[in-house]
Amino acid sequence: MNRTLNNHETATDVYTVLPTVFDNVDDAVKQLKLDRRHKWFEFMGEVVYHYSYLQTCSGCDGGGCQECGYHGKARTGCPVPAIHPKTGNPVKVRVSNGG
């Protein structure tokens, strides 16, 4: 198999077989070399991290109220899934049921 490597690939990357479903989040983070600056966790069977952002307060439309602490902005967030580098699909883990 003669294949040229891309700029970001090494010889070991080409022959590494990565699972599509991992036993736990720690295995997924280590094997996929996910960004360790995020706190990865399992959410509905997928490996995700929490992304938070500021938006205009829904209670006062930016003018300030008790709900937003009179700043006019409220912090909200959503889970962002990890993407498998080979398949481009979200990374799956076996659901642990918290135990």
N, C-alpha and C positions, 0 to 999 in steps of 0.2 A: 504494500500500500504506500505509494509515493504521493504525498500530499504536502503542499506548501502551507506553512503556518501563517496565520494572521499576525499582525504586530503585537496583539495582546495575548496570544496563545503561546504556550510552551509545549514541548514534546510530551510531558506528562499530562497536560490538560486534554490532549486529543484522545488518549487512551483511558482516561478516568471515566468509570461508569458511576453515575450518581443515581441514587434511588429516587423515585417519584413521590413516595410516601415515607416519612420518617417516623421513628418510634417516639421521639419527643423533640421539643423545641431546641434543647441544647445540641442534640445531634445535628439538626438542620443548620444551626448557626455555625457550628464548627466545620461541617463538611462543605457547605456552600460558601463559606467565608463571608457571611453577611456582616454588614456594618455594625461593629460592636458599640458604637456610640448610641444606638437605639436600644431600648428595652423590648426585646422580642417576647411575645407570648402567643398562646393558642387561643383563637377565637373562631368558633364554629368549624373546627377542623382545619383551619389554615393558620400559618405562621404570619403574624402581623405585628406592627408597632403602632403606637398612638401618635397621631399628628394633631397638634392643637394650633389654633389660630384665633385672631381677634376679628370680630365682625360688629357692625352697628347693632346696638341693643334693640331687641324687638319690642320692648315695653315702652320706649320713649322716642324711638327713631333718631337717636343720637343726641338728644337734648340733655339727658341725665335724669336718673330716677333712682329709687331705692334698689331696684333689681340689679342695676349695673354699678352701683356704688357712686352714682353721680359723675361718672366718667363718659357715658355715652357709648361705651364699647363693652361687649361681653365676650368672654373666652369660650370657645366651643372646640370640638374635635371629632375625629373619626379614625377608625382603624385603617391602616394601609397595608395591603398584603405584600409579602416577599415574593419576588418573581424568580422562578427556576431559570438559571442561566442557559440551560440546554434546550428546554421545551418552551419557555416563555409563558408557562402557566403558573398560577399561584402555587406556592409550596404547601403541601398537605402534611398533616401529622395525625397519628392515631389519637382519637379523643380519649383523654385520661379520666374524665368525670371528677376532677379535682382531688383524686386520691392517690 
